[in-house]
Amino acid sequence: MTATRTLISPATLARPRGRAIYWTVFTAVVVLFALAFLFPVYWMVTGAMKSPDEVARTPPTLVPRHWHTGAYTDAWDLMQLPQHLWNTVVQAAGAWALQLVFCTAAAYALSKLRPAFGKVILGGILATLMVPAQALVVPKYLTVADLPLLHTSLLNDPLAIWLPAVANAFNLYLLKRFFDQLPRDVLEAAEIDGAGKLRTLWSVVLPMSRPVLGVVSIFALVAVWQDFLWPLMVFSDTDKQPISVALVQLSQNIQLTVLLAAMVIAGIPMVALFLVFQRHIIAGISAGSTKG
C-alpha cells in the first residue's frame, strides 16, 4: 500500500514548530477567503444603514456613524418588492418543477431504458453546451414571440421563462450520470417484484436520487433568480418583471441607500435556501463521484 504524498510531511507536522506554522498559514488562508466573500455582503448590508451623504463619502466608513433602518422599509414600499419577489418566485418555481419532471424523465430514459439512437441523442444534447448562451438569445426570443404551430406569443407570460429553462443540458447530464451509477441489483429486484419502468422510477430511483435532485433544484432556482437579460427581453410589462430586472428599471430616481437595501432583500431568499439545504447540496455534489 503506497503512502499518500502531501505538501507537508507527517514528520514536519509532528514537531511543535511545524504544527504552529501549518495552523497559522491555514488560519490566515481561511480568514482571507472568508473576508473576500463576506466583505461585499457586509458592505452592502451596512451601506443601506448609512445616510445618503455617508454612503457617498470618500474615504468610505467601515461602520455607519448613525444607524438608519428606514432604507429597508423605503425599498420595500417604493420599489414594490413584494410584487416583484412574487413574480420571481412564480417564475423560478415553474422552471424548477418542469425541469425536475422533464429532465428526470429524459435522463432516466437515456440511462436505463436505452432507446434507439440514445447515444446520438445524448451527444446532440451535450453539443448544445458548446454554444454560447448569448448566441441562443435571438432564436429563443423569436420562438417565444411567435410559438411555432400555435402562432401565439408568450411575451409577458411566465411560460417564456419556464419552457426555455426545461432545455437544460447540464442538469440532464448530471441526472443521467447519477442514474448510471445506481446499483443494478436494486432495479432488477424491483423488476422481479413486478414493478414497471414508471413504478421503478417513482418508487426506487427517485428516493435514491434525493441528493442529486437537490443539486439540480438549486441550480434551477438560482439560474432563474439571478437571470437578467432574458427576463428583460420577454417582460416589457413592469408589473410582471422579476426582481433582477425591477431593481434596474426602478433604480433611476432612487437613493443609493434604498437601492442597496433592495439588493439585500432580493438576496435573502437565495441565501436562506442555501443555509437550509447546504447539507443536501454538498451530499449531491459528492454523490456524482461515488459508485453506487
C-alpha positions as protocol buffer text, in pm:
chain_id: "A"
residue {
  index: 1
  type: MET
  ca { x: 0 y: 0 z: 0 }
}
residue {
  index: 2
  type: THR
  ca { x: 157 y: 328 z: -114 }
}
residue {
  index: 3
  type: ALA
  ca { x: 154 y: 627 z: 119 }
}
residue {
  index: 4
  type: THR
  ca { x: -16 y: 944 z: 1 }
}
residue {
  index: 5
  type: ARG
  ca { x: 233 y: 1223 z: -58 }
}
residue {
  index: 6
  type: THR
  ca { x: 132 y: 1561 z: 81 }
}
residue {
  index: 7
  type: LEU
  ca { x: 276 y: 1911 z: 73 }
}
residue {
  index: 8
  type: ILE
  ca { x: 387 y: 1884 z: 437 }
}
residue {
  index: 9
  type: SER
  ca { x: 531 y: 1558 z: 561 }
}
residue {
  index: 10
  type: PRO
  ca { x: 391 y: 1387 z: 874 }
}
residue {
  index: 11
  type: ALA
  ca { x: 732 y: 1424 z: 1036 }
}
residue {
  index: 12
  type: THR
  ca { x: 716 y: 1802 z: 1000 }
}
residue {
  index: 13
  type: LEU
  ca { x: 363 y: 1814 z: 1142 }
}
residue {
  index: 14
  type: ALA
  ca { x: 478 y: 1607 z: 1440 }
}
residue {
  index: 15
  type: ARG
  ca { x: 710 y: 1887 z: 1551 }
}
residue {
  index: 16
  type: PRO
  ca { x: 561 y: 2176 z: 1756 }
}
residue {
  index: 17
  type: ARG
  ca { x: 709 y: 2437 z: 1524 }
}
residue {
  index: 18
  type: GLY
  ca { x: 575 y: 2260 z: 1215 }
}
residue {
  index: 19
  type: ARG
  ca { x: 224 y: 2239 z: 1362 }
}
residue {
  index: 20
  type: ALA
  ca { x: 234 y: 2606 z: 1460 }
}
residue {
  index: 21
  type: ILE
  ca { x: 340 y: 2717 z: 1112 }
}
residue {
  index: 22
  type: TYR
  ca { x: 83 y: 2490 z: 947 }
}
residue {
  index: 23
  type: TRP
  ca { x: -212 y: 2614 z: 1154 }
}
residue {
  index: 24
  type: THR
  ca { x: -101 y: 2976 z: 1122 }
}
residue {
  index: 25
  type: VAL
  ca { x: -91 y: 2955 z: 742 }
}
residue {
  index: 26
  type: PHE
  ca { x: -414 y: 2756 z: 730 }
}
residue {
  index: 27
  type: THR
  ca { x: -599 y: 3005 z: 953 }
}
residue {
  index: 28
  type: ALA
  ca { x: -468 y: 3302 z: 755 }
}
residue {
  index: 29
  type: VAL
  ca { x: -585 y: 3149 z: 424 }
}
residue {
  index: 30
  type: VAL
  ca { x: -930 y: 3068 z: 563 }
}
residue {
  index: 31
  type: VAL
  ca { x: -970 y: 3419 z: 705 }
}
residue {
  index: 32
  type: LEU
  ca { x: -862 y: 3582 z: 377 }
}
residue {
  index: 33
  type: PHE
  ca { x: -1106 y: 3374 z: 175 }
}
residue {
  index: 34
  type: ALA
  ca { x: -1386 y: 3446 z: 424 }
}
residue {
  index: 35
  type: LEU
  ca { x: -1318 y: 3819 z: 404 }
}
residue {
  index: 36
  type: ALA
  ca { x: -1307 y: 3808 z: 23 }
}
residue {
  index: 37
  type: PHE
  ca { x: -1654 y: 3651 z: 10 }
}
residue {
  index: 38
  type: LEU
  ca { x: -1824 y: 3812 z: 309 }
}
residue {
  index: 39
  type: PHE
  ca { x: -1691 y: 4169 z: 295 }
}
residue {
  index: 40
  type: PRO
  ca { x: -1901 y: 4270 z: -12 }
}
residue {
  index: 41
  type: VAL
  ca { x: -2210 y: 4138 z: 167 }
}
residue {
  index: 42
  type: TYR
  ca { x: -2120 y: 4329 z: 483 }
}
residue {
  index: 43
  type: TRP
  ca { x: -2057 y: 4644 z: 278 }
}
residue {
  index: 44
  type: MET
  ca { x: -2397 y: 4617 z: 111 }
}
residue {
  index: 45
  type: VAL
  ca { x: -2588 y: 4548 z: 435 }
}
residue {
  index: 46
  type: THR
  ca { x: -2422 y: 4827 z: 632 }
}
residue {
  index: 47
  type: GLY
  ca { x: -2425 y: 5067 z: 335 }
}
residue {
  index: 48
  type: ALA
  ca { x: -2804 y: 5055 z: 335 }
}
residue {
  index: 49
  type: MET
  ca { x: -2796 y: 5166 z: 700 }
}
residue {
  index: 50
  type: LYS
  ca { x: -2588 y: 5479 z: 632 }
}
residue {
  index: 51
  type: SER
  ca { x: -2715 y: 5821 z: 540 }
}
residue {
  index: 52
  type: PRO
  ca { x: -2702 y: 5916 z: 170 }
}
residue {
  index: 53
  type: ASP
  ca { x: -2413 y: 6154 z: 238 }
}
residue {
  index: 54
  type: GLU
  ca { x: -2214 y: 5900 z: 435 }
}
residue {
  index: 55
  type: VAL
  ca { x: -2251 y: 5621 z: 179 }
}
residue {
  index: 56
  type: ALA
  ca { x: -2107 y: 5851 z: -91 }
}
residue {
  index: 57
  type: ARG
  ca { x: -1828 y: 5981 z: 129 }
}
residue {
  index: 58
  type: THR
  ca { x: -1462 y: 5948 z: 32 }
}
residue {
  index: 59
  type: PRO
  ca { x: -1284 y: 5777 z: 200 }
}
residue {
  index: 60
  type: PRO
  ca { x: -1570 y: 5547 z: 300 }
}
residue {
  index: 61
  type: THR
  ca { x: -1651 y: 5448 z: 656 }
}
residue {
  index: 62
  type: LEU
  ca { x: -1644 y: 5082 z: 752 }
}
residue {
  index: 63
  type: VAL
  ca { x: -1908 y: 5120 z: 1024 }
}
residue {
  index: 64
  type: PRO
  ca { x: -2205 y: 5358 z: 994 }
}
residue {
  index: 65
  type: ARG
  ca { x: -2176 y: 5655 z: 1226 }
}
residue {
  index: 66
  type: HIS
  ca { x: -2551 y: 5666 z: 1265 }
}
residue {
  index: 67
  type: TRP
  ca { x: -2759 y: 5355 z: 1201 }
}
residue {
  index: 68
  type: HIS
  ca { x: -3064 y: 5411 z: 981 }
}
residue {
  index: 69
  type: THR
  ca { x: -3303 y: 5124 z: 900 }
}
residue {
  index: 70
  type: GLY
  ca { x: -3552 y: 5335 z: 709 }
}
residue {
  index: 71
  type: ALA
  ca { x: -3391 y: 5245 z: 376 }
}
residue {
  index: 72
  type: TYR
  ca { x: -3520 y: 4889 z: 405 }
}
residue {
  index: 73
  type: THR
  ca { x: -3880 y: 4996 z: 460 }
}
residue {
  index: 74
  type: ASP
  ca { x: -3849 y: 5253 z: 181 }
}
residue {
  index: 75
  type: ALA
  ca { x: -3714 y: 4988 z: -55 }
}
residue {
  index: 76
  type: TRP
  ca { x: -3996 y: 4752 z: 36 }
}
residue {
  index: 77
  type: ASP
  ca { x: -4260 y: 5015 z: -44 }
}
residue {
  index: 78
  type: LEU
  ca { x: -4111 y: 5240 z: -315 }
}
residue {
  index: 79
  type: MET
  ca { x: -3968 y: 4963 z: -532 }
}
residue {
  index: 80
  type: GLN
  ca { x: -4274 y: 4735 z: -496 }
}
residue {
  index: 81
  type: LEU
  ca { x: -4055 y: 4449 z: -377 }
}
residue {
  index: 82
  type: PRO
  ca { x: -4339 y: 4217 z: -264 }
}
residue {
  index: 83
  type: GLN
  ca { x: -4490 y: 4210 z: -613 }
}
residue {
  index: 84
  type: HIS
  ca { x: -4158 y: 4157 z: -793 }
}
residue {
  index: 85
  type: LEU
  ca { x: -4042 y: 3897 z: -544 }
}
residue {
  index: 86
  type: TRP
  ca { x: -4367 y: 3709 z: -601 }
}
residue {
  index: 87
  type: ASN
  ca { x: -4314 y: 3730 z: -978 }
}
residue {
  index: 88
  type: THR
  ca { x: -3968 y: 3582 z: -931 }
}
residue {
  index: 89
  type: VAL
  ca { x: -4099 y: 3304 z: -706 }
}
residue {
  index: 90
  type: VAL
  ca { x: -4362 y: 3206 z: -965 }
}
residue {
  index: 91
  type: GLN
  ca { x: -4110 y: 3205 z: -1250 }
}
residue {
  index: 92
  type: ALA
  ca { x: -3845 y: 3015 z: -1051 }
}
residue {
  index: 93
  type: ALA
  ca { x: -4091 y: 2760 z: -911 }
}
residue {
  index: 94
  type: GLY
  ca { x: -4237 y: 2682 z: -1252 }
}
residue {
  index: 95
  type: ALA
  ca { x: -3895 y: 2643 z: -1413 }
}
residue {
  index: 96
  type: TRP
  ca { x: -3784 y: 2421 z: -1125 }
}
residue {
  index: 97
  type: ALA
  ca { x: -4089 y: 2194 z: -1142 }
}
residue {
  index: 98
  type: LEU
  ca { x: -4074 y: 2150 z: -1518 }
}
residue {
  index: 99
  type: GLN
  ca { x: -3700 y: 2083 z: -1510 }
}
residue {
  index: 100
  type: LEU
  ca { x: -3740 y: 1814 z: -1247 }
}
residue {
  index: 101
  type: VAL
  ca { x: -4017 y: 1642 z: -1440 }
}
residue {
  index: 102
  type: PHE
  ca { x: -3875 y: 1652 z: -1792 }
}
residue {
  index: 103
  type: CYS
  ca { x: -3502 y: 1636 z: -1721 }
}
residue {
  index: 104
  type: THR
  ca { x: -3551 y: 1346 z: -1480 }
}
residue {
  index: 105
  type: ALA
  ca { x: -3768 y: 1157 z: -1727 }
}
residue {
  index: 106
  type: ALA
  ca { x: -3523 y: 1217 z: -2013 }
}
residue {
  index: 107
  type: ALA
  ca { x: -3220 y: 1123 z: -1802 }
}
residue {
  index: 108
  type: TYR
  ca { x: -3390 y: 803 z: -1680 }
}
residue {
  index: 109
  type: ALA
  ca { x: -3482 y: 708 z: -2035 }
}
residue {
  index: 110
  type: LEU
  ca { x: -3130 y: 766 z: -2167 }
}
residue {
  index: 111
  type: SER
  ca { x: -2970 y: 587 z: -1872 }
}
residue {
  index: 112
  type: LYS
  ca { x: -3192 y: 285 z: -1806 }
}
residue {
  index: 113
  type: LEU
  ca { x: -3434 y: 241 z: -2097 }
}
residue {
  index: 114
  type: ARG
  ca { x: -3159 y: 264 z: -2361 }
}
residue {
  index: 115
  type: PRO
  ca { x: -3371 y: 396 z: -2654 }
}
residue {
  index: 116
  type: ALA
  ca { x: -3265 y: 363 z: -3016 }
}
residue {
  index: 117
  type: PHE
  ca { x: -3002 y: 622 z: -3111 }
}
residue {
  index: 118
  type: GLY
  ca { x: -2977 y: 712 z: -2742 }
}
residue {
  index: 119
  type: LYS
  ca { x: -2607 y: 795 z: -2764 }
}
residue {
  index: 120
  type: VAL
  ca { x: -2668 y: 1015 z: -3068 }
}
residue {
  index: 121
  type: ILE
  ca { x: -2945 y: 1199 z: -2887 }
}
residue {
  index: 122
  type: LEU
  ca { x: -2728 y: 1245 z: -2578 }
}
residue {
  index: 123
  type: GLY
  ca { x: -2441 y: 1369 z: -2794 }
}
residue {
  index: 124
  type: GLY
  ca { x: -2670 y: 1624 z: -2958 }
}
residue {
  index: 125
  type: ILE
  ca { x: -2794 y: 1743 z: -2621 }
}
residue {
  index: 126
  type: LEU
  ca { x: -2440 y: 1779 z: -2485 }
}
residue {
  index: 127
  type: ALA
  ca { x: -2334 y: 1962 z: -2801 }
}
residue {
  index: 128
  type: THR
  ca { x: -2563 y: 2247 z: -2703 }
}
residue {
  index: 129
  type: LEU
  ca { x: -2334 y: 2312 z: -2406 }
}
residue {
  index: 130
  type: MET
  ca { x: -2070 y: 2426 z: -2654 }
}
residue {
  index: 131
  type: VAL
  ca { x: -2297 y: 2701 z: -2791 }
}
residue {
  index: 132
  type: PRO
  ca { x: -2260 y: 3036 z: -2609 }
}
residue {
  index: 133
  type: ALA
  ca { x: -2575 y: 3135 z: -2425 }
}
residue {
  index: 134
  type: GLN
  ca { x: -2572 y: 3477 z: -2596 }
}
residue {
  index: 135
  type: ALA
  ca { x: -2597 y: 3310 z: -2936 }
}
residue {
  index: 136
  type: LEU
  ca { x: -2926 y: 3146 z: -2836 }
}
residue {
  index: 137
  type: VAL
  ca { x: -3097 y: 3462 z: -2716 }
}
residue {
  index: 138
  type: VAL
  ca { x: -3230 y: 3575 z: -3055 }
}
residue {
  index: 139
  type: PRO
  ca { x: -3362 y: 3230 z: -3164 }
}
residue {
  index: 140
  type: LYS
  ca { x: -3529 y: 3183 z: -2826 }
}
residue {
  index: 141
  type: TYR
  ca { x: -3688 y: 3526 z: -2843 }
}
residue {
  index: 142
  type: LEU
  ca { x: -3824 y: 3467 z: -3193 }
}
residue {
  index: 143
  type: THR
  ca { x: -3963 y: 3133 z: -3077 }
}
residue {
  index: 144
  type: VAL
  ca { x: -4149 y: 3267 z: -2772 }
}
residue {
  index: 145
  type: ALA
  ca { x: -4266 y: 3576 z: -2962 }
}
residue {
  index: 146
  type: ASP
  ca { x: -4438 y: 3356 z: -3220 }
}
residue {
  index: 147
  type: LEU
  ca { x: -4467 y: 2999 z: -3092 }
}
residue {
  index: 148
  type: PRO
  ca { x: -4438 y: 2751 z: -3382 }
}
residue {
  index: 149
  type: LEU
  ca { x: -4758 y: 2574 z: -3488 }
}
residue {
  index: 150
  type: LEU
  ca { x: -4969 y: 2756 z: -3226 }
}
residue {
  index: 151
  type: HIS
  ca { x: -4870 y: 3102 z: -3355 }
}
residue {
  index: 152
  type: THR
  ca { x: -4919 y: 3265 z: -3017 }
}
residue {
  index: 153
  type: SER
  ca { x: -4695 y: 3498 z: -2821 }
}
residue {
  index: 154
  type: LEU
  ca { x: -4557 y: 3404 z: -2480 }
}
residue {
  index: 155
  type: LEU
  ca { x: -4417 y: 3750 z: -2409 }
}
residue {
  index: 156
  type: ASN
  ca { x: -4510 y: 3884 z: -2064 }
}
residue {
  index: 157
  type: ASP
  ca { x: -4604 y: 3529 z: -1968 }
}
residue {
  index: 158
  type: PRO
  ca { x: -4423 y: 3302 z: -1716 }
}
residue {
  index: 159
  type: LEU
  ca { x: -4417 y: 3030 z: -1983 }
}
residue {
  index: 160
  type: ALA
  ca { x: -4150 y: 3238 z: -2160 }
}
residue {
  index: 161
  type: ILE
  ca { x: -3926 y: 3158 z: -1861 }
}
residue {
  index: 162
  type: TRP
  ca { x: -4047 y: 2806 z: -1790 }
}
residue {
  index: 163
  type: LEU
  ca { x: -4022 y: 2646 z: -2134 }
}
residue {
  index: 164
  type: PRO
  ca { x: -3665 y: 2755 z: -2227 }
}
residue {
  index: 165
  type: ALA
  ca { x: -3549 y: 2656 z: -1876 }
}
residue {
  index: 166
  type: VAL
  ca { x: -3660 y: 2296 z: -1938 }
}
residue {
  index: 167
  type: ALA
  ca { x: -3394 y: 2253 z: -2209 }
}
residue {
  index: 168
  type: ASN
  ca { x: -3108 y: 2236 z: -1960 }
}
residue {
  index: 169
  type: ALA
  ca { x: -2844 y: 2000 z: -2095 }
}
residue {
  index: 170
  type: PHE
  ca { x: -2618 y: 2029 z: -1792 }
}
residue {
  index: 171
  type: ASN
  ca { x: -2883 y: 1924 z: -1539 }
}
residue {
  index: 172
  type: LEU
  ca { x: -2997 y: 1642 z: -1766 }
}
residue {
  index: 173
  type: TYR
  ca { x: -2642 y: 1509 z: -1795 }
}
residue {
  index: 174
  type: LEU
  ca { x: -2591 y: 1543 z: -1419 }
}
residue {
  index: 175
  type: LEU
  ca { x: -2900 y: 1331 z: -1357 }
}
residue {
  index: 176
  type: LYS
  ca { x: -2803 y: 1074 z: -1618 }
}
residue {
  index: 177
  type: ARG
  ca { x: -2456 y: 1028 z: -1468 }
}
residue {
  index: 178
  type: PHE
  ca { x: -2614 y: 970 z: -1128 }
}
residue {
  index: 179
  type: PHE
  ca { x: -2866 y: 720 z: -1268 }
}
residue {
  index: 180
  type: ASP
  ca { x: -2582 y: 533 z: -1442 }
}
residue {
  index: 181
  type: GLN
  ca { x: -2421 y: 469 z: -1103 }
}
residue {
  index: 182
  type: LEU
  ca { x: -2730 y: 334 z: -929 }
}
residue {
  index: 183
  type: PRO
  ca { x: -2694 y: -34 z: -824 }
}
residue {
  index: 184
  type: ARG
  ca { x: -2830 y: -259 z: -1097 }
}
residue {
  index: 185
  type: ASP
  ca { x: -2929 y: -521 z: -840 }
}
residue {
  index: 186
  type: VAL
  ca { x: -3186 y: -288 z: -683 }
}
residue {
  index: 187
  type: LEU
  ca { x: -3350 y: -215 z: -1018 }
}
residue {
  index: 188
  type: GLU
  ca { x: -3354 y: -584 z: -1112 }
}
residue {
  index: 189
  type: ALA
  ca { x: -3514 y: -669 z: -777 }
}
residue {
  index: 190
  type: ALA
  ca { x: -3789 y: -415 z: -844 }
}
residue {
  index: 191
  type: GLU
  ca { x: -3842 y: -567 z: -1189 }
}
residue {
  index: 192
  type: ILE
  ca { x: -3867 y: -918 z: -1040 }
}
residue {
  index: 193
  type: ASP
  ca { x: -4130 y: -790 z: -795 }
}
residue {
  index: 194
  type: GLY
  ca { x: -4338 y: -682 z: -1092 }
}
residue {
  index: 195
  type: ALA
  ca { x: -4267 y: -310 z: -1095 }
}
residue {
  index: 196
  type: GLY
  ca { x: -4287 y: -146 z: -1435 }
}
residue {
  index: 197
  type: LYS
  ca { x: -4049 y: 117 z: -1564 }
}
residue {
  index: 198
  type: LEU
  ca { x: -4258 y: 408 z: -1435 }
}
residue {
  index: 199
  type: ARG
  ca { x: -4314 y: 245 z: -1096 }
}
residue {
  index: 200
  type: THR
  ca { x: -3941 y: 173 z: -1067 }
}
residue {
  index: 201
  type: LEU
  ca { x: -3864 y: 535 z: -1141 }
}
residue {
  index: 202
  type: TRP
  ca { x: -4115 y: 665 z: -885 }
}
residue {
  index: 203
  type: SER
  ca { x: -4065 y: 415 z: -602 }
}
residue {
  index: 204
  type: VAL
  ca { x: -3698 y: 318 z: -637 }
}
residue {
  index: 205
  type: VAL
  ca { x: -3493 y: 562 z: -845 }
}
residue {
  index: 206
  type: LEU
  ca { x: -3630 y: 893 z: -718 }
}
residue {
  index: 207
  type: PRO
  ca { x: -3596 y: 813 z: -344 }
}
residue {
  index: 208
  type: MET
  ca { x: -3233 y: 709 z: -406 }
}
residue {
  index: 209
  type: SER
  ca { x: -3171 y: 1025 z: -609 }
}
residue {
  index: 210
  type: ARG
  ca { x: -3257 y: 1286 z: -346 }
}
residue {
  index: 211
  type: PRO
  ca { x: -2900 y: 1427 z: -325 }
}
residue {
  index: 212
  type: VAL
  ca { x: -2867 y: 1493 z: -698 }
}
residue {
  index: 213
  type: LEU
  ca { x: -3226 y: 1616 z: -720 }
}
residue {
  index: 214
  type: GLY
  ca { x: -3139 y: 1869 z: -450 }
}
residue {
  index: 215
  type: VAL
  ca { x: -2840 y: 1993 z: -650 }
}
residue {
  index: 216
  type: VAL
  ca { x: -3044 y: 2018 z: -969 }
}
residue {
  index: 217
  type: SER
  ca { x: -3313 y: 2208 z: -777 }
}
residue {
  index: 218
  type: ILE
  ca { x: -3060 y: 2460 z: -650 }
}
residue {
  index: 219
  type: PHE
  ca { x: -2912 y: 2509 z: -997 }
}
residue {
  index: 220
  type: ALA
  ca { x: -3258 y: 2555 z: -1149 }
}
residue {
  index: 221
  type: LEU
  ca { x: -3377 y: 2806 z: -888 }
}
residue {
  index: 222
  type: VAL
  ca { x: -3057 y: 3011 z: -881 }
}
residue {
  index: 223
  type: ALA
  ca { x: -3038 y: 3027 z: -1262 }
}
residue {
  index: 224
  type: VAL
  ca { x: -3385 y: 3185 z: -1285 }
}
residue {
  index: 225
  type: TRP
  ca { x: -3344 y: 3402 z: -976 }
}
residue {
  index: 226
  type: GLN
  ca { x: -3025 y: 3570 z: -1097 }
}
residue {
  index: 227
  type: ASP
  ca { x: -3102 y: 3586 z: -1469 }
}
residue {
  index: 228
  type: PHE
  ca { x: -3132 y: 3938 z: -1608 }
}
residue {
  index: 229
  type: LEU
  ca { x: -3102 y: 3954 z: -1986 }
}
residue {
  index: 230
  type: TRP
  ca { x: -3372 y: 3702 z: -2078 }
}
residue {
  index: 231
  type: PRO
  ca { x: -3643 y: 3835 z: -1839 }
}
residue {
  index: 232
  type: LEU
  ca { x: -3559 y: 4188 z: -1955 }
}
residue {
  index: 233
  type: MET
  ca { x: -3634 y: 4086 z: -2314 }
}
residue {
  index: 234
  type: VAL
  ca { x: -3956 y: 3892 z: -2256 }
}
residue {
  index: 235
  type: PHE
  ca { x: -4117 y: 4109 z: -1986 }
}
residue {
  index: 236
  type: SER
  ca { x: -4193 y: 4458 z: -2110 }
}
residue {
  index: 237
  type: ASP
  ca { x: -4476 y: 4490 z: -1856 }
}
residue {
  index: 238
  type: THR
  ca { x: -4316 y: 4636 z: -1542 }
}
residue {
  index: 239
  type: ASP
  ca { x: -4574 y: 4475 z: -1313 }
}
residue {
  index: 240
  type: LYS
  ca { x: -4470 y: 4126 z: -1431 }
}
residue {
  index: 241
  type: GLN
  ca { x: -4094 y: 4170 z: -1415 }
}
residue {
  index: 242
  type: PRO
  ca { x: -3883 y: 3964 z: -1170 }
}
residue {
  index: 243
  type: ILE
  ca { x: -3674 y: 4125 z: -901 }
}
residue {
  index: 244
  type: SER
  ca { x: -3349 y: 4118 z: -1102 }
}
residue {
  index: 245
  type: VAL
  ca { x: -3500 y: 4335 z: -1377 }
}
residue {
  index: 246
  type: ALA
  ca { x: -3711 y: 4553 z: -1148 }
}
residue {
  index: 247
  type: LEU
  ca { x: -3407 y: 4659 z: -944 }
}
residue {
  index: 248
  type: VAL
  ca { x: -3253 y: 4811 z: -1257 }
}
residue {
  index: 249
  type: GLN
  ca { x: -3571 y: 4951 z: -1406 }
}
residue {
  index: 250
  type: LEU
  ca { x: -3685 y: 5123 z: -1085 }
}
residue {
  index: 251
  type: SER
  ca { x: -3345 y: 5249 z: -967 }
}
residue {
  index: 252
  type: GLN
  ca { x: -3331 y: 5563 z: -1180 }
}
residue {
  index: 253
  type: ASN
  ca { x: -3462 y: 5809 z: -921 }
}
residue {
  index: 254
  type: ILE
  ca { x: -3395 y: 5602 z: -610 }
}
residue {
  index: 255
  type: GLN
  ca { x: -3137 y: 5689 z: -346 }
}
residue {
  index: 256
  type: LEU
  ca { x: -2831 y: 5466 z: -332 }
}
residue {
  index: 257
  type: THR
  ca { x: -2907 y: 5353 z: 23 }
}
residue {
  index: 258
  type: VAL
  ca { x: -3257 y: 5244 z: -79 }
}
residue {
  index: 259
  type: LEU
  ca { x: -3115 y: 5055 z: -379 }
}
residue {
  index: 260
  type: LEU
  ca { x: -2862 y: 4879 z: -156 }
}
residue {
  index: 261
  type: ALA
  ca { x: -3140 y: 4782 z: 82 }
}
residue {
  index: 262
  type: ALA
  ca { x: -3344 y: 4642 z: -208 }
}
residue {
  index: 263
  type: MET
  ca { x: -3046 y: 4436 z: -322 }
}
residue {
  index: 264
  type: VAL
  ca { x: -3005 y: 4293 z: 28 }
}
residue {
  index: 265
  type: ILE
  ca { x: -3372 y: 4196 z: 44 }
}
residue {
  index: 266
  type: ALA
  ca { x: -3354 y: 4040 z: -303 }
}
residue {
  index: 267
  type: GLY
  ca { x: -3060 y: 3823 z: -197 }
}
residue {
  index: 268
  type: ILE
  ca { x: -3210 y: 3695 z: 128 }
}
residue {
  index: 269
  type: PRO
  ca { x: -3425 y: 3412 z: -26 }
}
residue {
  index: 270
  type: MET
  ca { x: -3129 y: 3250 z: -205 }
}
residue {
  index: 271
  type: VAL
  ca { x: -2903 y: 3279 z: 100 }
}
residue {
  index: 272
  type: ALA
  ca { x: -3174 y: 3127 z: 319 }
}
residue {
  index: 273
  type: LEU
  ca { x: -3229 y: 2848 z: 67 }
}
residue {
  index: 274
  type: PHE
  ca { x: -2860 y: 2760 z: 72 }
}
residue {
  index: 275
  type: LEU
  ca { x: -2835 y: 2769 z: 452 }
}
residue {
  index: 276
  type: VAL
  ca { x: -3135 y: 2538 z: 487 }
}
residue {
  index: 277
  type: PHE
  ca { x: -3029 y: 2286 z: 222 }
}
residue {
  index: 278
  type: GLN
  ca { x: -2649 y: 2314 z: 236 }
}
residue {
  index: 279
  type: ARG
  ca { x: -2609 y: 1959 z: 367 }
}
residue {
  index: 280
  type: HIS
  ca { x: -2813 y: 1820 z: 78 }
}
residue {
  index: 281
  type: ILE
  ca { x: -2621 y: 2034 z: -171 }
}
residue {
  index: 282
  type: ILE
  ca { x: -2283 y: 1909 z: -53 }
}
residue {
  index: 283
  type: ALA
  ca { x: -2410 y: 1550 z: -47 }
}
residue {
  index: 284
  type: GLY
  ca { x: -2542 y: 1583 z: -402 }
}
residue {
  index: 285
  type: ILE
  ca { x: -2217 y: 1730 z: -535 }
}
residue {
  index: 286
  type: SER
  ca { x: -2015 y: 1445 z: -386 }
}
residue {
  index: 287
  type: ALA
  ca { x: -2268 y: 1181 z: -494 }
}
residue {
  index: 288
  type: GLY
  ca { x: -2169 y: 1205 z: -857 }
}
residue {
  index: 289
  type: SER
  ca { x: -1816 y: 1090 z: -782 }
}
residue {
  index: 290
  type: THR
  ca { x: -1907 y: 776 z: -587 }
}
residue {
  index: 291
  type: LYS
  ca { x: -2014 y: 440 z: -712 }
}
residue {
  index: 292
  type: GLY
  ca { x: -2348 y: 304 z: -601 }
}
